[in-house]
Amino acid sequence: MFRAPRRKSGASTASSAKGCIRPEVSRQALVSIKLFYSACQLLFSLLLLTALAGRCQDGSGPKLSNFIRVEAWPEADKLFHSNSNWLGGDDAYSIDLGDQRVLWLFGDSFIATSSSHTRKQSVLVNNSVAIESGYDPSHASIQFYWRTQNGKPLSFFPGNQGTWYWPGHGIVVRDKLFIFLITVRETHEGLGFELTGWAIVAVPNFRSPPSQWELRFVQTPASKFHFFPSGPILRASDFIYAFSYQDPGFNISLVRWPVADVENEDFSRPEWWNGKAGWVLQKDLGQAPAKLAGDGQAEFTVSYQPDLKQFLMIQVDGAGRADIAFRRADALTGPWTPLQAFYRPTEYQIPDIMIYAAKAHPELRGSQLVLTYATNKFKLQEVLATPDLYYPRFLKASVNPKPQSHD
């Protein structure tokens, strides 16, 4: 689900005219890929100035920070290519389930529908998941999961009545896994879709394979001021914190719940960080909560780095052709440093490329920092014909102990 910084249309599959689905797929599936790519084109036009801000005339981009040093990790990239039926997906949030198990949450995912195992004969479902066995992705194994009905691939998290879900992040609290989701609905206006709210799924038996999971949707309060708590989810002291993205807009804010409430599946009393006013109950907010950053993305991560003794935020900088960037803060509530680009993916020079969904995965091993990012194109045929695109890419990264002074 292309979100740079706003998410693309969520659609479940590609149109039969493009050769990506079979005739029996639903009407929503038939129109979804058209929404997907029309949204991408419109987003690119709307965000062109933002994406180009600070970039050089020759397309080389702004100067990169050397605070985080990065190298490609092709050995780890093989992990997501290991299943011939799962043909790529984006989003790629990860959650440590313990016992050498890592949950991966993917957005729109290509699922093969024939023995050819190609995207031209596939379905694009709204979401899928995977379990990685082992913390080093260059040596781990992985199993992908989605639902099926009468042999047809379906999203792992089922939608209903014209709505679907895109996964956010999640967290294990005591003996339950909580996964945050964004609710999306097809419309006949604007981009053809809108973000309508958010949801949380509690999974009490998360230690079992996902094919056996009990997905229990818990009650959540209405989304106020168009903030959607689906970004990084962390525990600090006696609270669970969720970073939230404003749509429309580029603002990032922070919400929290007491751990005791979360353990009881009670999310009815969110508190928002409101700057000098401190933490304010949502019911008492008269206007949007204070923003932590104003040039945010819908997909990003925040993790505590012991070597820095700081929190590190990872996201892309801009839309379309984008660098991977960071911010730092001593506390979750900030203040956060200005966004600073530090890595230019090898796909940067590809015409009409979309680079997005950059994230850090602190539970993974094999490098001081493990990062991923997603790639996509504005032309469907190029995505179908280019198998290297639309798979998350791994990066090995480390913090430079002697960065330049401006970093």
N, C-alpha and C positions, 0 to 999 in steps of 0.2 A: 504494500500500500504506500504509494509514493506520497510522502509528506514533507514538502520542502518549501516553507515550513508547515504548510497545511496539507492534510492528508488528501490523497487522490480519491476518486470514486471507487467504491469497494466492491464491487461486482464479483459475482461468483464465477463467471467463465467467459471465454472468448466467443465471438459470434461465429455461426456455422459458415458464413461467407469466408471467414479467415481460416477455416479448416481446423478449428480448435475444439469443437464439441460435437456431440451427436444430436440428431434432431429432437430427441425426446426431452432435452433439458428445458427447464422452465423459462417463461418469458423474462423473469428477472435475470436469469443467466444470459439470455440472448442479448439483452440491452446493456448488460453491465460493462462489457469491454469497451463499448462505445462511450459510456460515461467515463470510464477510466481514462481513455486517451484524450477525449475532449477536455476533461478536467486538467490533465497534464499540460495540454497546449495553452489553456487559458491561464493556468497558474504561472506557466513560464512567462507569458506576456505581462501579467500583472506584477511579477516579481523580478523582471529583468533588471530594472535599475538597482534594486536591492542586491541582486546577485553579483552585479558588476561593480558595486561600490568598492573602491579601494583597489581594483584590479588594474593591471597595466594595459596599455593599448595593445601590446602584442599578445595578450591572453596569458602571459606568464604568471599573473596573479601577484598578490602582495608578498612582501618579505616574510619568510617563515621563521617562527621562533625555534630555537634549538633547546628549549627547556625539556621537551620530550623527544627522544630519539626513536626512530621507527624503522623497521625493515619488514619486507613482505615475508609471509610464512606459508609457502606453497605446501609444505608437508601437512599443515593443519587444514588448509583449504580442501584437501581430499576428503575430509570428514563429511562435508555436506554433499559430496558427489558419490557417496558410497551406496545409495539406494537408487536403483534404476527406475523406480516408480515415482519417487519424489524428485521433481525436476526444477526445483528452485523456489525460493520464497524470500520475503523481506522481513522487516521488523527486527527479529532476532534478539529479543530480550532473553536473559538467562537467569535461572534461580537455582541456588544450591539446595538440593533436597537431602543432602547428607549421604553417608555410606557410598561415596564415589559416584553419586547420581546427580546429574545436572539436567534441569528441565529447560528446553528451548521453546520459545513461543514465537510463532511465525504469523505474519499477515497473509495476504493473498499468495497462494501457493499452487504451482502447477503440479497436477497429479496425472500420470500417464493413464490412458484408457485403452491401450493396445500393446501388443508385444513389440511394437517398434520403439517404444520408450522415447518418444520425441514430443516436443511441445506442440507440434502441429496436430498431434492426436492426443490431446490432454484436456483436462478441466481445470479451471482456475477457481479453487475454493477460497472462501474468505479468510480462513485461518487453519493452521495445523500445528502440531506440537511434536517434540522429539525428546527422547531420553538419551543423554550421553552417559556412557559408562566409563569412568575415569576422568580425572581432572586435567590431564594434558591432552589437548585436542589433536596433537600430532600422533598420539599413540592410542587414543580412546576409540571405542566403537559407539555406534548410534543407531537408534531405532525410531522411525517416524510413525506418526499416528494421525489418522483422520477417520471420519465415520463413513460408512457406505450404506446405501439403501438400494436393494435390487441390483447390486453390482455397480452402482454409480457412486463415485467419490463425493462426499459431502464435507462441509466444515466440521471441525472437531467441536467447536462451541456453536450449537445450533441457534440460528435466528428464528424469527417468527413474524408473520403479518407484515412482510415487506421490509423488515429490519435485519441487520446482521451485526456481527461483532468484529472489531479489530483488537487484538491483544495489546495490553500495556504490560507493566511489570507486575511483580507479586512478591510474596514473602511467606515464609513458614513461621507460624506463631504457635508455640506449644505443639500440639498434635494435629494441626490443620494447615493446609496450604490455602492461601488466599490469592486469587488472580484477579487483577483489575482489567476491565474491558471498556472499550468505547462503543457506544451504541450508534449505529449509522442507519439512516433511512433514505430510500429513494424518493426523489421529488421530481416535479415537472418544471422547476424553476432553477435559475442560476446554473450551477455546475451539475445539476441533476442528482445531488445528494446533499445531506446535511447531517452534522453531528448532533444528535438529539439528547444525549445524556451519557451516563456511565453506569457500569454494573460491576458487581463483585461476585465471583464464584468461590465458594468454600468447598474444599476437597478433603474430607476427613480420612480417606483411605489412599492418600497420595503415595504411600510406599508400595502400592500395587502398581502393575503396569497401567498406563493411561487407558487402555482398552477396557479396564475394569473400574475406572473411576466413577464415583458418585459425584455428579456436578450439582451442587446445591446453590442456587442463586439466593443471595441474602438481600434484605431490603436496604436501599441506599437513599439518601435525601436527594431532592431535585438539584440539578446543576444550577448554581446561582452565578450570575454575571458571566455565563458561558465559559466557566473554568471546568476542565475535565481532569480529575485526579487519576492519571494513568501512567505518569512518568515514574521515575525511580522511587521505589518504596524501601524505606530503611527503618531500622529500629535504633533508637537512641534513648538510653535510660528507660523510663516507664511509658514511652510513647512510640507509636508507629507514625512515621512521617511519609507523606506522599507529595511529590512535586506535581504541579498542575499546569496545564497549558491552556491559554485563552484562545478560543476560536469564535469569531475572527479576531485577529490580533497576533502579536508576537510575545506577549507577556508571560512570564513564568512566576508562579506564586507557590506558597507552601501551606499545606493543611496537615493536621495531625489528629490522632485519637488516642486515648489512654489504652495501654496494652490490655488492661482488664476488660474494657469494652470490646476490643477486637476478639479476645478469646471467647466472649459470649456472642459473637457475631452481631454486635450492636454498633452500627456506624451512624446512628441518628444524631449525634452531637459533635459534628466536626468543628474544630477550632482553626482559624486562619491567622497566619502571621500578618500583622497589620502595622509593621514599622514601629514608630514610637508608641503606638497604642498597645503593643505587645500582642498576645494571643487573644483573639476575639471569637466568641461563638458565632457560627454562621447566621443564626437567627437574629443576632444583634448587629450584623453588618448592614450599614445603610448605603454603601457603595462598594465597588470592587476592592478586594484586599490589596495591600501594598505589593508591588512587583519586586521580585529579586533581580530580574533581568528583563530588558525590553527588546532584545533581539534574539529571542529563543527559538527553539524548534519543537515540533510535536514529539520527536523521538530523541532522547538523550539519556545519559546516565550520570549519577552522582555516587561516588564511593569515597570512603575514608582511606587515605594513604598513610600508613604508619611512618614511612620514611620521610614524608613531608610534614607529618603532624597537621595535615590539612585535608579538607574535602576537595575532590577533583571532579569537575563537571566536564563531560566530553560530548560534543555535538559537531555538526557540520556548520560551516560559515557560509551562508547564502543559499541560493537555489540553483538547480541545474548543475553546472560545473562548479564544484565546491571543494574547499579544503576541509580537513578535519582540524578542530580547534578545541581549546580548553579554557576554563576559568578556574580560579582557586578561591577558597574561603576558609577562615578559621572555624566558622560555625555554619550550620545548615542555613541559618537565617541571614548569612552574609555579614558584612558586605562582600560581594563577589567581585573579583578583578574583571577588567574589560576582557572581552573575547579575544583570543589570540590564536591565529592559525599556526599549526606546527607540522602538518604533513599534507602533501599533495599526492593523492592516489595516482597510480600509473594510468588509470582510465581518464585522467583529467583532460587530455588532448583529443579524446574521441569526440567527433562532432555530435551535437545533440545529446550528450551524456547527461544523466542525472546521477549524482552522488549524494547519498543521504543516509539517515539512520545510523550514524556513527555512535558506537557504544563501547564502554569498558566492561570487562567481565572479571571482577576481582576474585571470584572463586576458582578461576582457571589457573593452571600452572604451565610451566614451560618458558615463562618470561616474567620479568618484574611486573609488566602490565600486558594484558591481552586485550586487544581491540578488535572490533569488526565494523564493517560498513557495507552498505548495499549499493548496487548499481542498476540502472534501468535506462530505457531509451524512449523517445517520444513516438517512434514508429513501431507498431506492433510486429510487423514482419521481421524487423531486425532483432527483436527480443526472441521471437520464435526460432530464428535461424542462427542465433549466436549463443551457444550453450554456456559460455563463460559468464554471460551477463545474468543478473537476477539470482545469483547465489551469493550469500554473505561471504565476504573476504576477511580472512584473519590477518592480523598484524602483530608482530612482536615489538614491544615498546619498553622503554626504560626512561627514568628521570635523569636528566643530566645534572650531576652534582655541581658543575661549574658553568651554569648558563650565562649567556651574555647579560649585562646589567639591565637591559630594557625588558627582559623576560620575567 
